[in-house]
Amino acid sequence: MYKTSIEIPTGTTLEEIKMRKKIANKYSSTFALTHYFTEILELAKEIRRTPPKKDNENQKRFSEIIVLEYEKEEFGKVKLTVGVLRGSKQHIQYCITAIE
């Protein structure tokens, strides 16, 4: 496992909280993906299924968008968005987002 070169503040002062939030906003989704992806896939609950957005070029190849959420106690909520490919019906990870 890699160690970060950034010293993450652990205190409770307003300045340390702001610094920690700024760092978490940059890497929290990546952290969720790299550390909890298998767990998220296995345990996430389906929230909704929607058609792809008509004006979104990235979603054109999908027939359906599925949104799943998983609550990780020591991390928080993680949202996983999956696209269902037209024709083959293959499920493709579209987006993973850490929600604070």
C-alpha positions in Angstrom: 0.0 0.0 0.0 1.2 3.5 -0.8 1.7 6.1 1.8 0.5 9.6 1.1 3.0 12.4 1.0 0.4 14.8 2.4 0.2 15.2 6.1 -3.5 15.0 6.9 -4.4 17.1 10.0 -6.3 15.2 12.7 -7.1 18.0 15.1 -10.5 19.7 15.8 -9.6 23.4 15.2 -11.5 25.2 12.5 -8.4 25.5 10.4 -7.5 21.8 10.6 -11.1 20.9 9.8 -11.0 23.1 6.7 -7.7 21.7 5.6 -9.0 18.1 6.1 -12.2 18.8 4.1 -10.2 20.3 1.2 -8.0 17.2 1.0 -11.0 14.8 1.3 -12.8 16.6 -1.5 -9.8 15.8 -3.8 -9.4 12.2 -3.1 -12.4 10.7 -1.3 -14.0 9.2 -4.4 -10.7 7.7 -5.5 -10.2 6.3 -2.0 -13.7 4.7 -2.1 -13.0 3.1 -5.4 -9.6 1.7 -4.6 -10.3 0.5 -1.1 -14.0 -0.5 -1.1 -15.0 -1.3 -4.7 -15.6 -5.0 -4.3 -17.6 -4.4 -1.1 -19.6 -1.6 -2.8 -20.5 -3.9 -5.7 -21.6 -6.7 -3.4 -23.5 -4.7 -0.8 -24.8 -1.6 -2.5 -28.6 -1.1 -2.7 -30.3 0.1 -5.8 -31.8 3.5 -5.5 -33.3 4.2 -8.9 -33.2 3.2 -12.6 -33.6 6.0 -15.2 -33.2 6.5 -18.9 -30.0 8.2 -20.0 -30.0 12.0 -20.3 -30.7 12.9 -23.9 -28.3 15.8 -23.9 -25.4 13.9 -22.4 -23.0 12.5 -25.0 -21.4 10.1 -22.6 -24.7 8.4 -21.8 -25.8 7.9 -25.4 -24.6 4.3 -25.6 -26.7 3.2 -22.6 -30.3 2.1 -22.5 -30.6 2.6 -18.8 -28.7 4.2 -15.9 -28.8 2.5 -12.5 -27.8 4.3 -9.3 -26.7 2.4 -6.3 -25.7 3.6 -2.8 -23.6 2.0 -0.1 -23.1 3.4 3.5 -19.6 2.6 4.8 -19.5 3.3 8.5 -16.0 4.6 8.8 -16.1 6.3 5.4 -19.6 7.6 4.6 -22.0 7.2 1.7 -20.8 6.1 -1.7 -22.8 6.4 -4.9 -22.1 4.0 -7.8 -23.7 4.8 -11.2 -23.8 1.9 -13.7 -24.8 2.1 -17.3 -26.6 -0.7 -19.2 -25.2 -0.9 -22.7 -27.7 -0.9 -25.6 -28.0 -4.3 -27.3 -25.6 -6.4 -25.2 -27.2 -5.3 -21.8 -23.7 -5.4 -20.3 -23.4 -3.4 -17.1 -20.6 -0.8 -17.1 -19.4 1.3 -14.2 -20.2 4.9 -15.2 -19.3 6.9 -12.1 -18.4 6.4 -8.4 -18.8 9.3 -6.0 -18.1 9.7 -2.3 -20.9 11.7 -0.7 -20.1 13.5 2.5 
